[in-house]
């Protein structure tokens, strides 16, 4: 009987440890990007346990459009502000619903121009910022 109790206790402890490990956040593997993300979230007063674990990556850039992609450890909004303004860019891109795989098209871009983007939380706070250049026509 005592052996059965010891075995049951050990099993419960093992399962509890495994469950706790599986619930841990999956932070961005790039320490420099992770540090940048943490600094931006802190500056924006974000404390939502959502972390970008991959990206952001600017893809398929052409003179008039580009795609921005990233992944998060938990379901989050796909909201981006972008534009030529470094502070509070004026254009918006949004995909309804939440996701862990995010991909949004940045439209109406001008050739040979530097653009700034801000990935936002569902509440509109800046999660992370970046920039890219469009090629000349």
C-alpha positions as CSV (number, residue, x, y, z in Angstrom):
1,X,0.0,0.0,0.0
2,X,2.8,2.4,0.9
3,X,4.6,1.6,-2.4
4,X,1.4,2.4,-4.3
5,X,1.1,5.7,-2.5
6,X,4.8,6.6,-3.3
7,X,4.3,5.6,-7.0
8,X,1.0,7.7,-7.2
9,X,2.7,10.7,-5.6
10,X,5.8,10.5,-7.9
11,X,3.5,10.3,-10.9
12,X,1.5,13.3,-9.9
13,X,4.7,15.3,-9.3
14,X,6.1,14.3,-12.7
15,X,2.8,15.2,-14.5
16,X,2.6,18.5,-12.7
17,X,6.2,19.4,-13.7
18,X,5.6,18.4,-17.3
19,X,2.3,20.5,-17.4
20,X,4.1,23.5,-16.0
21,X,6.9,23.2,-18.5
22,X,4.4,22.9,-21.4
23,X,2.7,26.1,-20.3
24,X,5.9,28.2,-20.2
25,X,6.1,30.9,-22.8
26,X,8.1,30.3,-25.9
27,X,10.2,33.5,-26.2
28,X,11.8,34.8,-29.3
29,X,15.0,32.7,-29.8
30,X,17.0,35.8,-30.9
31,X,18.2,37.5,-27.7
32,X,18.7,40.9,-29.4
33,X,15.2,40.9,-30.9
34,X,13.7,39.6,-27.6
35,X,15.4,42.4,-25.7
36,X,14.1,45.0,-28.2
37,X,10.6,43.5,-27.9
38,X,10.7,43.6,-24.1
39,X,11.9,47.2,-24.1
40,X,9.1,48.3,-26.5
41,X,6.5,46.4,-24.5
42,X,7.8,48.0,-21.3
43,X,7.7,51.5,-22.9
44,X,4.1,50.9,-24.0
45,X,3.0,49.5,-20.6
46,X,2.2,46.0,-22.1
47,X,1.8,43.1,-19.7
48,X,-0.2,40.6,-21.7
49,X,2.1,37.5,-21.7
50,X,2.1,37.5,-25.5
51,X,5.5,37.3,-27.1
52,X,6.7,37.4,-30.7
53,X,8.5,34.1,-31.1
54,X,9.5,34.5,-34.8
55,X,9.9,37.6,-36.9
56,X,8.8,40.1,-37.7
57,X,9.9,39.6,-41.3
58,X,9.2,41.9,-44.2
59,X,8.4,39.8,-47.3
60,X,7.7,40.2,-51.0
61,X,8.7,43.9,-50.9
62,X,8.0,45.6,-54.2
63,X,7.7,49.4,-55.1
64,X,4.0,49.6,-53.9
65,X,3.4,46.8,-51.3
66,X,5.0,44.4,-48.9
67,X,3.9,41.7,-46.5
68,X,4.8,41.7,-42.8
69,X,4.8,38.3,-41.0
70,X,5.5,37.1,-37.4
71,X,4.5,34.5,-35.0
72,X,3.3,34.8,-31.4
73,X,3.3,32.3,-28.5
74,X,-0.4,32.9,-27.8
75,X,-3.4,34.1,-29.9
76,X,-3.1,37.8,-30.5
77,X,-4.4,40.5,-32.8
78,X,-2.9,41.1,-36.2
79,X,-2.7,44.9,-36.2
80,X,0.0,47.1,-37.8
81,X,0.4,50.8,-38.2
82,X,2.8,51.8,-41.0
83,X,3.9,54.8,-43.0
84,X,6.7,57.2,-43.6
85,X,6.3,58.8,-40.2
86,X,8.6,57.3,-37.6
87,X,6.3,58.3,-34.8
88,X,2.7,57.2,-35.1
89,X,2.6,56.1,-38.7
90,X,-0.7,57.0,-40.4
91,X,-1.7,53.8,-42.3
92,X,-3.2,50.7,-40.8
93,X,-3.3,47.0,-41.7
94,X,-5.6,44.7,-39.9
95,X,-6.7,41.0,-40.1
96,X,-9.9,40.3,-38.1
97,X,-9.8,37.7,-35.4
98,X,-6.7,36.5,-33.5
99,X,-3.9,34.2,-34.5
100,X,-0.5,32.9,-33.6
101,X,0.6,33.1,-37.2
102,X,0.4,36.6,-38.4
103,X,0.7,37.9,-42.0
104,X,-0.6,41.2,-43.3
105,X,-0.2,43.2,-46.5
106,X,1.1,46.8,-46.3
107,X,-0.5,48.6,-49.3
108,X,-0.2,51.9,-51.1
109,X,3.5,52.2,-50.7
110,X,5.7,54.6,-52.7
111,X,8.8,53.4,-54.6
112,X,12.2,54.2,-53.1
113,X,10.8,55.2,-49.7
114,X,11.6,54.2,-46.1
115,X,8.6,52.9,-44.2
116,X,8.2,52.4,-40.4
117,X,5.9,49.9,-38.9
118,X,4.5,49.2,-35.4
119,X,3.0,45.9,-34.5
120,X,0.2,46.7,-32.1
121,X,-1.6,44.8,-29.3
122,X,-5.4,44.3,-29.5
123,X,-5.6,47.5,-27.4
124,X,-3.5,49.6,-29.8
125,X,-0.2,49.7,-27.9
126,X,3.1,49.2,-29.7
127,X,4.4,45.7,-29.3
128,X,7.4,46.1,-31.6
129,X,8.7,48.6,-34.2
130,X,10.7,48.3,-37.3
131,X,11.4,49.7,-40.7
132,X,12.1,48.8,-44.3
133,X,12.8,50.4,-47.7
134,X,10.8,49.9,-50.9
135,X,12.8,49.4,-54.1
136,X,12.8,52.1,-56.7
137,X,10.5,51.4,-59.7
